[in-house]
Amino acid sequence: MLVACSPFDKSEINTLLDARNAAIHTKDIAAYNDILANDYPDKLKIIEQMQSLFSRFEQIDMHSQNRHIRILDDNKAECEQSYTLKSFADGEWRNIVQREQLQLSRENNHWRISGGL
């Protein structure tokens, strides 16, 4: 059964996903770690992959669009969105456009990404 998405939950989830974009743009691994749920499967591997990505590129920028957020219950949600990831290295910009489905969970009264990366 789907639960109605409250404006507060939707706003919090949008803020979380925008914080992910900002952490990538600023290459802030601590901020990126903070958006992930403590029980995220292979969390350490995800953090290591992001750290490697941050070190390979001089600049990185991520923009999300077409978000569809579904609240499944008081502590679980899903978000399907598209994103554009731009990276700059060796004097050249590269662009990747992807669609993703993220799982979210409420942890200590805050939404966190709990799967899908």
Phi, psi and omega in degrees: 000131177273140179261145178300138181277115179285148178302325179295312179299315181298318178296316178299317180293318176299320178297317178300313183291326174292325177295325175298313178302316181294319179297322178292315181300319182269359182055042183263094185294327178294317178294321178296317178300323183292336181277348181269142177296147179302328182261020178303128179299133179057038182304316180299320179296318178298316180296317178297320178296318179292319178299320177296316178299316180300321183282336182282334187243141179291321179221145176221140177219139180228132177232130178258149177208168178053050179282136173232110184256131176238123175273122182269321173200191184299338186235004181226141178209167175228150175224127172251130182207162171257154175215153173245124178249118178251134178226145182238124176203150178054038177071018185220138174271140175237143180236138173232131175243126183224161170244139182221157173235116182256144171261141182232147176221151178272127183226121183051044178066019177229142176284140178223156175281126183242001177180163173103354180278000000 
